[in-house]
Amino acid sequence: MSERNTQGWFAVGIGLIISGGAIYGLLMILGIGFAIGEASNQTGAPILAVLAIPGLMALGFLILLAKVIVDRLGNAEDDHYSKTVDK
């Protein structure tokens, strides 16, 4: 069997996933912002404080995601095994 060259497929797939997630996240933020704005207009209370807990959770997730990516990119042992281990 001949192997096909699929190196670019990974980059395209990850790019599509990231762009789809970014668009979805942007639309979600805009929708939540609109809903909170309308709710605070009707009640007159500052409802933005309600988003503090989910905001902290999202910030924690982003920090952990960044840690995983930096750890993976800086790990020479992972690079060695991915190049030398038989597949």
N, CA, C and O atoms as a Tinker XYZ file with bonds, in Angstrom:
   348  protein
     1  N      0.825000   -1.187000    0.000000    73     2
     2  CA     0.000000    0.000000    0.000000    64     1     3
     3  C      0.864000    1.243000    0.000000    63     2     4     5
     4  O      1.897000    1.292000    0.668000    81     3
     5  N      0.458000    2.209000   -0.721000    73     3     6
     6  CA     1.201000    3.461000   -0.750000    64     5     7
     7  C      0.589000    4.441000    0.248000    63     6     8     9
     8  O     -0.629000    4.521000    0.404000    81     7
     9  N      1.477000    5.187000    0.922000    73     7    10
    10  CA     1.004000    6.194000    1.872000    64     9    11
    11  C      0.737000    7.489000    1.128000    63    10    12    13
    12  O      1.501000    7.879000    0.245000    81    11
    13  N     -0.330000    8.138000    1.481000    73    11    14
    14  CA    -0.659000    9.419000    0.873000    64    13    15
    15  C     -0.112000   10.549000    1.727000    63    14    16    17
    16  O     -0.007000   10.430000    2.948000    81    15
    17  N      0.229000   11.632000    1.077000    73    15    18
    18  CA     0.761000   12.782000    1.797000    64    17    19
    19  C     -0.401000   13.564000    2.396000    63    18    20    21
    20  O     -1.178000   14.191000    1.675000    81    19
    21  N     -0.512000   13.522000    3.723000    73    19    22
    22  CA    -1.622000   14.188000    4.422000    64    21    23
    23  C     -1.115000   15.200000    5.432000    63    22    24    25
    24  O     -1.800000   15.483000    6.415000    81    23
    25  N      0.069000   15.751000    5.211000    73    23    26
    26  CA     0.631000   16.694000    6.182000    64    25    27
    27  C     -0.217000   17.944000    6.311000    63    26    28    29
    28  O     -0.429000   18.413000    7.429000    81    27
    29  N     -0.703000   18.494000    5.234000    73    27    30
    30  CA    -1.470000   19.723000    5.284000    64    29    31
    31  C     -2.867000   19.546000    5.838000    63    30    32    33
    32  O     -3.504000   20.522000    6.235000    81    31
    33  N     -3.352000   18.321000    5.872000    73    31    34
    34  CA    -4.709000   18.060000    6.341000    64    33    35
    35  C     -4.871000   18.445000    7.803000    63    34    36    37
    36  O     -5.913000   18.966000    8.201000    81    35
    37  N     -3.845000   18.190000    8.600000    73    35    38
    38  CA    -3.915000   18.518000   10.021000    64    37    39
    39  C     -4.075000   20.018000   10.210000    63    38    40    41
    40  O     -4.923000   20.466000   10.982000    81    39
    41  N     -3.262000   20.790000    9.505000    73    39    42
    42  CA    -3.325000   22.244000    9.629000    64    41    43
    43  C     -4.682000   22.775000    9.180000    63    42    44    45
    44  O     -5.240000   23.667000    9.819000    81    43
    45  N     -5.211000   22.240000    8.100000    73    43    46
    46  CA    -6.520000   22.681000    7.610000    64    45    47
    47  C     -7.609000   22.310000    8.617000    63    46    48    49
    48  O     -8.481000   23.125000    8.920000    81    47
    49  N     -7.560000   21.092000    9.130000    73    47    50
    50  CA    -8.566000   20.652000   10.103000    64    49    51
    51  C     -8.543000   21.469000   11.372000    63    50    52    53
    52  O     -9.593000   21.897000   11.854000    81    51
    53  N     -7.353000   21.696000   11.927000    73    51    54
    54  CA    -7.237000   22.495000   13.142000    64    53    55
    55  C     -7.665000   23.931000   12.869000    63    54    56    57
    56  O     -8.320000   24.553000   13.704000    81    55
    57  N     -7.299000   24.458000   11.707000    73    55    58
    58  CA    -7.706000   25.817000   11.357000    64    57    59
    59  C     -9.211000   25.965000   11.286000    63    58    60    61
    60  O     -9.766000   26.959000   11.754000    81    59
    61  N     -9.879000   24.971000   10.696000    73    59    62
    62  CA   -11.343000   25.015000   10.610000    64    61    63
    63  C    -11.986000   24.908000   11.989000    63    62    64    65
    64  O    -12.961000   25.601000   12.279000    81    63
    65  N    -11.447000   24.050000   12.825000    73    63    66
    66  CA   -11.990000   23.894000   14.181000    64    65    67
    67  C    -11.818000   25.180000   14.970000    63    66    68    69
    68  O    -12.750000   25.630000   15.636000    81    67
    69  N    -10.635000   25.776000   14.901000    73    67    70
    70  CA   -10.375000   27.005000   15.652000    64    69    71
    71  C    -11.222000   28.156000   15.129000    63    70    72    73
    72  O    -11.779000   28.921000   15.916000    81    71
    73  N    -11.327000   28.287000   13.806000    73    71    74
    74  CA   -12.134000   29.391000   13.269000    64    73    75
    75  C    -13.612000   29.192000   13.588000    63    74    76    77
    76  O    -14.301000   30.161000   13.910000    81    75
    77  N    -14.113000   27.973000   13.508000    73    75    78
    78  CA   -15.503000   27.714000   13.879000    64    77    79
    79  C    -15.759000   28.006000   15.346000    63    78    80    81
    80  O    -16.784000   28.591000   15.697000    81    79
    81  N    -14.832000   27.601000   16.203000    73    79    82
    82  CA   -14.975000   27.883000   17.629000    64    81    83
    83  C    -14.919000   29.367000   17.924000    63    82    84    85
    84  O    -15.648000   29.860000   18.785000    81    83
    85  N    -14.056000   30.088000   17.213000    73    83    86
    86  CA   -13.953000   31.532000   17.425000    64    85    87
    87  C    -15.237000   32.237000   16.999000    63    86    88    89
    88  O    -15.727000   33.120000   17.703000    81    87
    89  N    -15.773000   31.853000   15.862000    73    87    90
    90  CA   -17.028000   32.465000   15.394000    64    89    91
    91  C    -18.162000   32.150000   16.366000    63    90    92    93
    92  O    -18.947000   33.031000   16.719000    81    91
    93  N    -18.246000   30.892000   16.795000    73    91    94
    94  CA   -19.284000   30.487000   17.737000    64    93    95
    95  C    -19.149000   31.255000   19.048000    63    94    96    97
    96  O    -20.140000   31.746000   19.588000    81    95
    97  N    -17.909000   31.361000   19.564000    73    95    98
    98  CA   -17.681000   32.083000   20.811000    64    97    99
    99  C    -18.027000   33.554000   20.689000    63    98   100   101
   100  O    -18.617000   34.132000   21.603000    81    99
   101  N    -17.666000   34.169000   19.565000    73    99   102
   102  CA   -17.984000   35.574000   19.356000    64   101   103
   103  C    -19.492000   35.795000   19.324000    63   102   104   105
   104  O    -20.004000   36.721000   19.953000    81   103
   105  N    -20.197000   34.945000   18.593000    73   103   106
   106  CA   -21.650000   35.088000   18.532000    64   105   107
   107  C    -22.302000   34.832000   19.887000    63   106   108   109
   108  O    -23.298000   35.470000   20.231000    81   107
   109  N    -21.741000   33.897000   20.658000    73   107   110
   110  CA   -22.278000   33.623000   21.988000    64   109   111
   111  C    -22.080000   34.826000   22.901000    63   110   112   113
   112  O    -22.986000   35.204000   23.645000    81   111
   113  N    -20.895000   35.422000   22.843000    73   111   114
   114  CA   -20.620000   36.596000   23.675000    64   113   115
   115  C    -21.535000   37.750000   23.289000    63   114   116   117
   116  O    -22.067000   38.442000   24.157000    81   115
   117  N    -21.719000   37.957000   21.989000    73   115   118
   118  CA   -22.612000   39.026000   21.544000    64   117   119
   119  C    -24.051000   38.772000   21.997000    63   118   120   121
   120  O    -24.745000   39.701000   22.411000    81   119
   121  N    -24.493000   37.530000   21.919000    73   119   122
   122  CA   -25.845000   37.190000   22.358000    64   121   123
   123  C    -26.030000   37.374000   23.849000    63   122   124   125
   124  O    -27.046000   37.907000   24.296000    81   123
   125  N    -25.043000   36.932000   24.624000    73   123   126
   126  CA   -25.124000   37.095000   26.077000    64   125   127
   127  C    -25.087000   38.574000   26.432000    63   126   128   129
   128  O    -25.816000   39.022000   27.316000    81   127
   129  N    -24.234000   39.335000   25.742000    73   127   130
   130  CA   -24.165000   40.773000   25.995000    64   129   131
   131  C    -25.475000   41.466000   25.701000    63   130   132   133
   132  O    -25.902000   42.340000   26.455000    81   131
   133  N    -26.113000   41.088000   24.618000    73   131   134
   134  CA   -27.409000   41.676000   24.278000    64   133   135
   135  C    -28.460000   41.316000   25.324000    63   134   136   137
   136  O    -29.225000   42.175000   25.763000    81   135
   137  N    -28.495000   40.034000   25.723000    73   135   138
   138  CA   -29.485000   39.594000   26.706000    64   137   139
   139  C    -29.270000   40.288000   28.050000    63   138   140   141
   140  O    -30.236000   40.698000   28.693000    81   139
   141  N    -28.024000   40.423000   28.477000    73   139   142
   142  CA   -27.753000   41.086000   29.750000    64   141   143
   143  C    -28.085000   42.563000   29.660000    63   142   144   145
   144  O    -28.616000   43.142000   30.609000    81   143
   145  N    -27.775000   43.181000   28.521000    73   143   146
   146  CA   -28.115000   44.590000   28.335000    64   145   147
   147  C    -29.610000   44.829000   28.408000    63   146   148   149
   148  O    -30.052000   45.785000   29.045000    81   147
   149  N    -30.386000   43.986000   27.774000    73   147   150
   150  CA   -31.843000   44.120000   27.825000    64   149   151
   151  C    -32.379000   43.866000   29.235000    63   150   152   153
   152  O    -33.280000   44.566000   29.697000    81   151
   153  N    -31.818000   42.856000   29.919000    73   151   154
   154  CA   -32.272000   42.562000   31.276000    64   153   155
   155  C    -31.946000   43.713000   32.227000    63   154   156   157
   156  O    -32.760000   44.059000   33.083000    81   155
   157  N    -30.758000   44.306000   32.079000    73   155   158
   158  CA   -30.412000   45.410000   32.975000    64   157   159
   159  C    -31.213000   46.665000   32.644000    63   158   160   161
   160  O    -31.481000   47.472000   33.534000    81   159
   161  N    -31.599000   46.845000   31.383000    73   159   162
   162  CA   -32.456000   47.982000   31.038000    64   161   163
   163  C    -33.839000   47.846000   31.669000    63   162   164   165
   164  O    -34.434000   48.838000   32.092000    81   163
   165  N    -34.342000   46.631000   31.731000    73   163   166
   166  CA   -35.676000   46.403000   32.288000    64   165   167
   167  C    -35.682000   46.460000   33.806000    63   166   168   169
   168  O    -36.632000   46.962000   34.406000    81   167
   169  N    -34.639000   45.954000   34.426000    73   167   170
   170  CA   -34.628000   45.906000   35.889000    64   169   171
   171  C    -33.915000   47.089000   36.511000    63   170   172   173
   172  O    -34.197000   47.451000   37.653000    81   171
   173  N    -32.995000   47.697000   35.777000    73   171   174
   174  CA   -32.248000   48.823000   36.316000    64   173   175
   175  C    -31.115000   48.419000   37.224000    63   174   176   177
   176  O    -30.432000   49.288000   37.766000    81   175
   177  N    -30.891000   47.150000   37.409000    73   175   178
   178  CA   -29.823000   46.672000   38.289000    64   177   179
   179  C    -28.607000   46.269000   37.450000    63   178   180   181
   180  O    -28.761000   45.871000   36.295000    81   179
   181  N    -27.423000   46.367000   38.007000    73   179   182
   182  CA   -26.218000   45.934000   37.279000    64   181   183
   183  C    -26.106000   44.408000   37.260000    63   182   184   185
   184  O    -25.628000   43.795000   38.214000    81   183
   185  N    -26.541000   43.831000   36.194000    73   183   186
   186  CA   -26.563000   42.369000   36.097000    64   185   187
   187  C    -25.215000   41.821000   35.639000    63   186   188   189
   188  O    -25.012000   40.607000   35.655000    81   187
   189  N    -24.295000   42.686000   35.232000    73   187   190
   190  CA   -22.991000   42.208000   34.771000    64   189   191
   191  C    -22.220000   41.473000   35.866000    63   190   192   193
   192  O    -21.341000   40.666000   35.564000    81   191
   193  N    -22.536000   41.739000   37.119000    73   191   194
   194  CA   -21.867000   41.042000   38.215000    64   193   195
   195  C    -22.182000   39.550000   38.200000    63   194   196   197
   196  O    -21.423000   38.751000   38.747000    81   195
   197  N    -23.303000   39.169000   37.575000    73   195   198
   198  CA   -23.684000   37.758000   37.499000    64   197   199
   199  C    -22.669000   36.979000   36.664000    63   198   200   201
   200  O    -22.505000   35.774000   36.858000    81   199
   201  N    -21.993000   37.648000   35.748000    73   199   202
   202  CA   -21.038000   36.975000   34.870000    64   201   203
   203  C    -19.660000   36.787000   35.504000    63   202   204   205
   204  O    -18.765000   36.237000   34.862000    81   203
   205  N    -19.473000   37.220000   36.719000    73   203   206
   206  CA   -18.163000   37.115000   37.355000    64   205   207
   207  C    -17.730000   35.664000   37.523000    63   206   208   209
   208  O    -16.581000   35.334000   37.228000    81   207
   209  N    -18.607000   34.800000   37.983000    73   207   210
   210  CA   -18.242000   33.396000   38.211000    64   209   211
   211  C    -17.964000   32.668000   36.905000    63   210   212   213
   212  O    -16.920000   32.023000   36.801000    81   211
   213  N    -18.844000   32.731000   35.895000    73   211   214
   214  CA   -18.483000   32.087000   34.616000    64   213   215
   215  C    -17.245000   32.707000   33.983000    63   214   216   217
   216  O    -16.478000   32.017000   33.312000    81   215
   217  N    -17.047000   33.997000   34.191000    73   215   218
   218  CA   -15.842000   34.643000   33.663000    64   217   219
   219  C    -14.575000   34.100000   34.296000    63   218   220   221
   220  O    -13.572000   33.888000   33.615000    81   219
   221  N    -14.624000   33.876000   35.612000    73   219   222
   222  CA   -13.473000   33.287000   36.298000    64   221   223
   223  C    -13.207000   31.863000   35.803000    63   222   224   225
   224  O    -12.055000   31.461000   35.637000    81   223
   225  N    -14.271000   31.114000   35.574000    73   223   226
   226  CA   -14.114000   29.748000   35.072000    64   225   227
   227  C    -13.502000   29.751000   33.669000    63   226   228   229
   228  O    -12.615000   28.948000   33.376000    81   227
   229  N    -13.967000   30.638000   32.817000    73   227   230
   230  CA   -13.433000   30.727000   31.456000    64   229   231
   231  C    -11.966000   31.151000   31.481000    63   230   232   233
   232  O    -11.156000   30.625000   30.717000    81   231
   233  N    -11.624000   32.090000   32.345000    73   231   234
   234  CA   -10.235000   32.529000   32.468000    64   233   235
   235  C     -9.346000   31.383000   32.945000    63   234   236   237
   236  O     -8.242000   31.199000   32.433000    81   235
   237  N     -9.818000   30.620000   33.913000    73   235   238
   238  CA    -9.059000   29.457000   34.387000    64   237   239
   239  C     -8.850000   28.428000   33.296000    63   238   240   241
   240  O     -7.763000   27.864000   33.170000    81   239
   241  N     -9.891000   28.176000   32.501000    73   239   242
   242  CA    -9.772000   27.225000   31.391000    64   241   243
   243  C     -8.748000   27.714000   30.379000    63   242   244   245
   244  O     -7.932000   26.925000   29.902000    81   243
   245  N     -8.773000   28.999000   30.041000    73   243   246
   246  CA    -7.823000   29.540000   29.066000    64   245   247
   247  C     -6.387000   29.470000   29.584000    63   246   248   249
   248  O     -5.460000   29.204000   28.818000    81   247
   249  N     -6.204000   29.710000   30.885000    73   247   250
   250  CA    -4.865000   29.625000   31.460000    64   249   251
   251  C     -4.353000   28.187000   31.399000    63   250   252   253
   252  O     -3.194000   27.955000   31.055000    81   251
   253  N     -5.212000   27.221000   31.731000    73   251   254
   254  CA    -4.788000   25.819000   31.670000    64   253   255
   255  C     -4.516000   25.376000   30.235000    63   254   256   257
   256  O     -3.577000   24.619000   29.988000    81   255
   257  N     -5.323000   25.840000   29.295000    73   255   258
   258  CA    -5.103000   25.510000   27.888000    64   257   259
   259  C     -3.773000   26.080000   27.405000    63   258   260   261
   260  O     -3.030000   25.402000   26.696000    81   259
   261  N     -3.473000   27.302000   27.778000    73   259   262
   262  CA    -2.196000   27.907000   27.404000    64   261   263
   263  C     -1.033000   27.139000   28.022000    63   262   264   265
   264  O      0.002000   26.963000   27.380000    81   263
   265  N     -1.195000   26.676000   29.279000    73   263   266
   266  CA    -0.142000   25.910000   29.940000    64   265   267
   267  C      0.137000   24.615000   29.195000    63   266   268   269
   268  O      1.296000   24.250000   28.999000    81   267
   269  N     -0.917000   23.918000   28.778000    73   267   270
   270  CA    -0.747000   22.656000   28.050000    64   269   271
   271  C     -0.018000   22.897000   26.734000    63   270   272   273
   272  O      0.887000   22.142000   26.378000    81   271
   273  N     -0.406000   23.943000   26.011000    73   271   274
   274  CA     0.217000   24.222000   24.722000    64   273   275
   275  C      1.689000   24.590000   24.900000    63   274   276   277
   276  O      2.537000   24.099000   24.155000    81   275
   277  N      2.008000   25.446000   25.875000    73   275   278
   278  CA     3.394000   25.844000   26.110000    64   277   279
   279  C      4.218000   24.653000   26.568000    63   278   280   281
   280  O      5.355000   24.492000   26.124000    81   279
   281  N      3.677000   23.813000   27.445000    73   279   282
   282  CA     4.402000   22.628000   27.902000    64   281   283
   283  C      4.688000   21.677000   26.749000    63   282   284   285
   284  O      5.775000   21.104000   26.669000    81   283
   285  N      3.723000   21.508000   25.862000    73   283   286
   286  CA     3.916000   20.593000   24.733000    64   285   287
   287  C      4.952000   21.136000   23.761000    63   286   288   289
   288  O      5.797000   20.383000   23.276000    81   287
   289  N      4.898000   22.418000   23.473000    73   287   290
   290  CA     5.844000   22.998000   22.514000    64   289   291
   291  C      7.266000   23.022000   23.066000    63   290   292   293
   292  O      8.226000   22.959000   22.298000    81   291
   293  N      7.411000   23.111000   24.365000    73   291   294
   294  CA     8.733000   23.193000   24.964000    64   293   295
   295  C      9.312000   21.877000   25.418000    63   294   296   297
   296  O     10.372000   21.869000   26.045000    81   295
   297  N      8.663000   20.760000   25.130000    73   295   298
   298  CA     9.108000   19.469000   25.631000    64   297   299
   299  C      9.893000   18.736000   24.537000    63   298   300   301
   300  O      9.311000   18.248000   23.568000    81   299
   301  N     11.204000   18.664000   24.700000    73   299   302
   302  CA    12.054000   17.999000   23.710000    64   301   303
   303  C     11.854000   16.485000   23.731000    63   302   304   305
   304  O     12.035000   15.824000   22.708000    81   303
   305  N     11.483000   15.934000   24.880000    73   303   306
   306  CA    11.292000   14.489000   24.978000    64   305   307
   307  C     10.128000   14.029000   24.099000    63   306   308   309
   308  O     10.227000   12.994000   23.440000    81   307
   309  N      9.033000   14.781000   24.081000    73   307   310
   310  CA     7.904000   14.444000   23.222000    64   309   311
   311  C      8.306000   14.489000   21.753000    63   310   312   313
   312  O      7.903000   13.631000   20.968000    81   311
   313  N      9.101000   15.488000   21.382000    73   311   314
   314  CA     9.561000   15.597000   20.003000    64   313   315
   315  C     10.431000   14.407000   19.635000    63   314   316   317
   316  O     10.318000   13.867000   18.534000    81   315
   317  N     11.298000   13.997000   20.553000    73   315   318
   318  CA    12.177000   12.848000   20.300000    64   317   319
   319  C     11.362000   11.587000   20.063000    63   318   320   321
   320  O     11.609000   10.865000   19.097000    81   319
   321  N     10.387000   11.310000   20.937000    73   319   322
   322  CA     9.600000   10.096000   20.789000    64   321   323
   323  C      8.725000   10.129000   19.531000    63   322   324   325
   324  O      8.543000    9.098000   18.883000    81   323
   325  N      8.189000   11.282000   19.183000    73   323   326
   326  CA     7.353000   11.342000   17.998000    64   325   327
   327  C      8.156000   11.133000   16.724000    63   326   328   329
   328  O      7.605000   10.717000   15.705000    81   327
   329  N      9.476000   11.423000   16.773000    73   327   330
   330  CA    10.304000   11.227000   15.584000    64   329   331
   331  C     10.917000    9.843000   15.517000    63   330   332   333
   332  O     11.174000    9.344000   14.421000    81   331
   333  N     11.164000    9.199000   16.666000    73   331   334
   334  CA    11.932000    7.954000   16.663000    64   333   335
   335  C     11.118000    6.694000   16.922000    63   334   336   337
   336  O     11.574000    5.601000   16.587000    81   335
   337  N      9.942000    6.807000   17.499000    73   335   338
   338  CA     9.157000    5.603000   17.818000    64   337   339
   339  C      8.530000    5.073000   16.532000    63   338   340   341
   340  O      7.966000    5.824000   15.737000    81   339
   341  N      8.646000    3.756000   16.350000    73   339   342
   342  CA     8.042000    3.116000   15.170000    64   341   343
   343  C      6.551000    3.219000   15.206000    63   342   344   345
   344  O      5.924000    3.069000   16.255000    81   343
   345  N      5.990000    3.476000   14.062000    73   343   346
   346  CA     4.529000    3.624000   13.990000    64   345   347
   347  C      3.909000    2.382000   13.403000    63   346   348
   348  O      2.689000    2.310000   13.259000    81   347
